[in-house]
């Protein structure tokens, strides 16, 4: 069997005067579909428009491929 890989990032975004975690639902769906976390990296913080600082978590996911 071979493996499949996906990259999913989680980050905070400022929208409508509040911070929201982005890609949370996509990440949750991938984990529910059987993807496993292979590695987690953190991208350096970036400055948002209102002088807030946020970092991005980048998840490398792996799943066994069906070789039919």
C-alpha positions as CSV (number, residue, x, y, z in Angstrom):
1,X,0.0,0.0,0.0
2,X,1.1,3.5,-0.6
3,X,0.2,6.7,1.3
4,X,-1.5,9.9,0.5
5,X,-0.6,13.2,2.0
6,X,-2.4,16.5,2.6
7,X,-1.4,19.8,4.1
8,X,-3.8,21.7,6.3
9,X,-3.2,25.1,8.1
10,X,-4.9,26.5,11.1
11,X,-4.6,30.2,11.9
12,X,-6.4,33.0,13.5
13,X,-8.1,35.7,11.3
14,X,-9.5,39.0,12.3
15,X,-13.0,39.4,10.9
16,X,-16.1,41.4,12.0
17,X,-14.3,42.8,15.0
18,X,-13.3,39.5,16.4
19,X,-10.8,36.7,15.9
20,X,-11.8,33.4,14.3
21,X,-9.9,30.2,13.9
22,X,-9.8,29.3,10.2
23,X,-9.8,25.9,8.6
24,X,-10.9,24.3,11.9
25,X,-13.9,22.5,10.2
26,X,-11.8,21.3,7.3
27,X,-9.2,19.9,9.6
28,X,-11.8,18.1,11.8
29,X,-13.4,16.6,8.7
30,X,-10.1,15.2,7.4
31,X,-9.4,13.6,10.8
32,X,-12.8,12.1,10.9
33,X,-12.2,10.7,7.4
34,X,-9.2,8.7,8.7
35,X,-6.3,11.1,8.0
36,X,-3.6,11.0,10.7
37,X,-1.3,13.8,11.8
38,X,2.2,13.0,10.6
39,X,3.9,16.2,11.4
40,X,3.1,19.7,12.8
41,X,5.1,22.8,11.9
42,X,4.6,26.4,12.9
43,X,5.1,29.3,10.5
44,X,6.6,32.4,12.0
45,X,4.1,35.0,13.4
46,X,2.7,37.6,11.1
47,X,1.4,40.9,12.1
48,X,-2.3,41.6,11.5
49,X,-3.8,44.9,10.5
50,X,-4.7,45.8,14.2
51,X,-1.1,45.2,15.4
52,X,-2.0,41.7,16.8
53,X,0.4,38.9,16.1
54,X,-0.5,35.4,15.1
55,X,1.3,32.2,14.1
56,X,0.0,29.5,11.7
57,X,0.1,25.8,12.5
58,X,0.7,23.7,9.5
59,X,-0.4,20.0,9.8
60,X,1.0,17.3,7.4
61,X,-1.6,14.6,7.2
62,X,-1.2,11.0,6.0
63,X,-3.7,8.3,5.0
64,X,-3.2,4.9,3.5
65,X,-4.2,4.8,-0.2
66,X,-6.3,2.1,-1.7
67,X,-4.2,0.5,-4.4
68,X,-7.1,-1.3,-6.2
